[in-house]
């Protein structure tokens, strides 16, 4: 395990430094250290706000940009209604339009997602049905393709909240963290089919370049979804190899 204090002391006099500089630093201490391990350490340093990314492959010892989701006004109102009606349940809520700001693909087919703990998910679904006719519970591919955007207005999708999901709180509302969004988009091809392939690569590259992505949190949640090895390999190939 490397010492962050030693790392900061070594690099604090540098205006900026490169991935090669970091590699050289670690290899002096551990000559046999694999490049993939060094790549993950770089991201850990970014995630822990020890260093920040100035541009591709160039860093400085400063803070980092934190992802702060923008909450739609109607989504905020819905979240407050759910919280008032079900004050003791765990749920999180988010707007898939945030992906448009993270990827080159701009989709008009965006929706609200409400994820609720297993024992209360159907109750919340029926509660929302009383408020709008544009609410769906775990929709199939057929529903998504043919009915989800049949009516005007943004639809709601109600899903089970996976235990230990990495959610964050903004303005008193629990929403998906950036790590959760990245894993969900990767895993759920029914809801996020338009972001597969090159769009997925673009999404991950952008997020890792401009935001602090907590890889430990990301991989832990990927494990909860049964995709840890697959997503770890994907990140290594798409992100770490482009440091």
C-alpha positions as CSV (number, residue, x, y, z in Angstrom):
1,X,0.0,0.0,0.0
2,X,1.5,3.3,-1.0
3,X,1.7,6.3,1.2
4,X,-0.3,9.4,0.1
5,X,1.8,11.7,2.2
6,X,5.0,10.7,0.5
7,X,3.3,11.0,-2.8
8,X,2.1,14.5,-2.1
9,X,5.5,15.5,-0.7
10,X,7.2,14.3,-3.9
11,X,4.9,16.0,-6.4
12,X,3.8,19.2,-4.6
13,X,6.6,21.2,-6.2
14,X,5.4,20.2,-9.7
15,X,3.1,22.6,-11.5
16,X,1.8,19.5,-13.4
17,X,3.0,16.0,-13.9
18,X,2.1,13.1,-16.3
19,X,1.1,9.5,-16.0
20,X,4.6,8.6,-16.9
21,X,5.9,10.6,-14.0
22,X,3.6,8.8,-11.6
23,X,4.6,5.4,-13.1
24,X,8.3,6.3,-12.6
25,X,7.5,7.3,-9.0
26,X,5.9,4.0,-8.1
27,X,8.4,1.9,-10.1
28,X,11.3,3.3,-8.1
29,X,9.6,1.9,-4.9
30,X,8.1,-1.3,-6.5
31,X,10.1,-2.2,-9.7
32,X,7.8,-5.2,-10.5
33,X,4.6,-3.2,-10.2
34,X,2.2,-3.8,-13.1
35,X,1.0,-0.9,-15.2
36,X,-2.7,-1.9,-14.6
37,X,-2.1,-1.6,-10.9
38,X,-0.5,1.8,-11.4
39,X,-3.5,2.9,-13.5
40,X,-5.9,2.0,-10.8
41,X,-3.8,3.9,-8.2
42,X,-4.0,7.0,-10.4
43,X,-7.8,6.8,-10.3
44,X,-7.7,6.1,-6.6
45,X,-5.6,9.3,-6.1
46,X,-8.1,11.2,-8.2
47,X,-11.1,9.7,-6.3
48,X,-9.5,10.5,-3.0
49,X,-8.9,14.1,-4.2
50,X,-5.2,13.8,-3.8
51,X,-4.7,14.9,-7.4
52,X,-6.9,16.3,-10.1
53,X,-6.8,15.9,-13.9
54,X,-5.7,19.0,-15.7
55,X,-6.1,17.4,-19.1
56,X,-5.7,14.0,-20.6
57,X,-2.7,12.3,-18.9
58,X,-1.7,15.5,-17.0
59,X,-2.3,16.0,-13.3
60,X,-1.7,18.4,-10.4
61,X,-1.9,18.1,-6.6
62,X,-5.3,19.9,-6.2
63,X,-8.9,19.1,-5.8
64,X,-11.3,17.5,-8.3
65,X,-14.6,18.2,-9.8
66,X,-17.5,16.4,-8.1
67,X,-20.5,15.3,-10.0
68,X,-23.6,17.1,-8.8
69,X,-26.9,15.9,-10.5
70,X,-29.4,18.6,-11.7
71,X,-32.8,17.7,-10.4
72,X,-35.9,18.4,-12.5
73,X,-38.5,20.5,-10.6
74,X,-41.3,18.0,-11.2
75,X,-39.0,15.1,-10.1
76,X,-38.2,17.0,-6.9
77,X,-42.0,17.3,-6.3
78,X,-42.5,13.6,-6.9
79,X,-39.7,12.7,-4.6
80,X,-41.2,14.8,-1.8
81,X,-44.6,13.3,-2.3
82,X,-43.1,9.8,-2.1
83,X,-41.1,10.7,1.0
84,X,-44.2,12.2,2.7
85,X,-46.4,9.1,1.9
86,X,-43.7,6.6,2.7
87,X,-41.4,8.2,5.3
88,X,-39.6,5.0,6.3
89,X,-38.7,3.4,3.0
90,X,-35.4,3.6,1.1
91,X,-35.8,4.9,-2.5
92,X,-33.8,6.9,-5.0
93,X,-34.9,8.9,-7.9
94,X,-33.2,10.3,-11.0
95,X,-33.7,11.7,-14.5
96,X,-32.0,9.9,-17.4
97,X,-31.6,13.2,-19.2
98,X,-28.5,13.7,-17.1
99,X,-26.8,11.2,-19.4
100,X,-27.1,13.7,-22.3
101,X,-24.6,16.0,-20.5
102,X,-22.2,13.0,-20.1
103,X,-22.2,11.5,-23.6
104,X,-22.2,12.7,-27.2
105,X,-25.5,10.9,-27.9
106,X,-28.3,13.3,-27.2
107,X,-31.6,11.4,-26.7
108,X,-35.0,12.9,-26.5
109,X,-36.3,9.7,-25.1
110,X,-35.5,10.3,-21.5
111,X,-37.5,9.3,-18.4
112,X,-37.6,9.4,-14.7
113,X,-36.5,6.3,-12.7
114,X,-37.8,5.6,-9.2
115,X,-36.0,2.8,-7.4
116,X,-37.6,1.5,-4.3
117,X,-36.7,-1.2,-1.7
118,X,-38.3,-4.5,-2.5
119,X,-41.0,-4.7,0.1
120,X,-42.5,-1.3,-0.9
121,X,-41.9,-1.1,-4.6
122,X,-45.5,-2.1,-5.6
123,X,-47.0,0.3,-3.1
124,X,-45.0,3.2,-4.6
125,X,-45.9,2.1,-8.1
126,X,-49.6,2.2,-7.3
127,X,-49.2,5.5,-5.5
128,X,-47.6,7.0,-8.7
129,X,-50.4,5.5,-10.9
130,X,-52.8,7.7,-9.0
131,X,-50.7,10.8,-10.0
132,X,-50.0,10.0,-13.7
133,X,-50.9,7.4,-16.4
134,X,-47.3,7.4,-17.6
135,X,-45.8,5.1,-15.0
136,X,-44.4,1.6,-15.7
137,X,-43.1,-1.2,-13.4
138,X,-40.0,-3.0,-14.6
139,X,-41.0,-2.6,-18.3
140,X,-40.1,-5.2,-20.9
141,X,-38.3,-4.5,-24.1
142,X,-41.6,-4.5,-25.9
143,X,-43.1,-1.9,-23.6
144,X,-40.0,0.3,-23.9
145,X,-40.0,0.1,-27.7
146,X,-43.7,0.5,-28.3
147,X,-45.4,2.2,-25.4
148,X,-43.0,4.1,-23.1
149,X,-43.0,7.3,-25.2
150,X,-46.4,6.9,-26.8
151,X,-47.8,9.9,-24.8
152,X,-46.4,13.3,-24.4
153,X,-44.6,14.1,-21.1
154,X,-41.8,12.2,-19.5
155,X,-42.7,8.7,-18.2
156,X,-41.8,7.2,-14.8
157,X,-40.2,3.8,-14.5
158,X,-40.4,2.1,-11.1
159,X,-37.8,-0.5,-10.3
160,X,-36.5,-2.5,-7.4
161,X,-33.7,-0.7,-5.5
162,X,-30.7,-3.1,-5.4
163,X,-29.4,-3.3,-1.8
164,X,-26.2,-1.3,-1.0
165,X,-26.7,0.8,-4.1
166,X,-24.4,3.9,-4.1
167,X,-26.9,6.7,-3.8
168,X,-26.2,10.3,-2.7
169,X,-28.3,13.0,-1.2
170,X,-28.9,16.3,-2.8
171,X,-31.3,18.9,-1.4
172,X,-32.7,16.3,0.9
173,X,-33.5,13.9,-2.0
174,X,-31.7,10.6,-2.5
175,X,-30.5,10.3,-6.1
176,X,-28.1,8.0,-8.1
177,X,-24.4,8.7,-7.8
178,X,-22.3,8.9,-10.9
179,X,-20.9,5.4,-10.2
180,X,-24.4,4.0,-10.0
181,X,-25.4,5.7,-13.3
182,X,-22.4,4.3,-15.1
183,X,-23.0,0.7,-13.9
184,X,-26.8,0.9,-14.5
185,X,-26.3,2.1,-18.1
186,X,-23.8,-0.6,-18.7
187,X,-26.0,-3.4,-17.2
188,X,-29.5,-2.5,-18.3
189,X,-29.7,-2.9,-22.0
190,X,-33.5,-2.8,-22.0
191,X,-33.7,0.8,-20.7
192,X,-30.4,2.1,-22.1
193,X,-30.0,0.3,-25.4
194,X,-29.2,3.6,-27.2
195,X,-26.1,4.0,-25.1
196,X,-24.4,0.7,-25.9
197,X,-21.3,0.2,-28.1
198,X,-19.3,3.4,-28.9
199,X,-21.7,5.5,-26.9
200,X,-20.9,3.6,-23.8
201,X,-17.2,4.1,-24.4
202,X,-17.7,7.8,-24.9
203,X,-19.8,8.0,-21.7
204,X,-17.2,6.3,-19.5
205,X,-14.3,8.2,-21.0
206,X,-16.0,11.6,-20.4
207,X,-17.0,10.8,-16.8
208,X,-13.5,9.5,-15.9
209,X,-11.8,12.5,-17.5
210,X,-14.0,15.3,-16.1
211,X,-15.3,13.9,-12.8
212,X,-14.0,12.1,-9.8
213,X,-15.2,8.5,-10.3
214,X,-14.8,6.4,-7.2
215,X,-13.7,3.1,-8.8
216,X,-14.0,1.2,-5.5
217,X,-17.7,2.2,-5.2
218,X,-18.3,1.6,-8.9
219,X,-16.9,-2.0,-8.8
220,X,-18.6,-2.8,-5.5
221,X,-22.0,-1.9,-7.1
222,X,-21.0,-3.7,-10.3
223,X,-20.5,-6.8,-8.1
224,X,-24.0,-6.4,-6.6
225,X,-25.2,-6.5,-10.2
226,X,-23.1,-9.5,-11.1
227,X,-20.9,-7.6,-13.5
228,X,-17.7,-6.7,-11.5
229,X,-15.2,-8.6,-13.6
230,X,-16.8,-7.5,-16.9
231,X,-16.9,-3.8,-15.9
232,X,-13.4,-3.9,-14.4
233,X,-12.1,-5.2,-17.7
234,X,-14.1,-2.6,-19.7
235,X,-12.7,0.2,-17.6
236,X,-9.2,-1.1,-17.9
237,X,-9.5,-1.3,-21.7
238,X,-11.4,1.9,-22.4
239,X,-10.1,4.2,-19.6
240,X,-6.9,3.1,-18.1
241,X,-5.2,2.3,-21.4
242,X,-5.9,5.9,-22.5
243,X,-4.2,7.5,-19.6
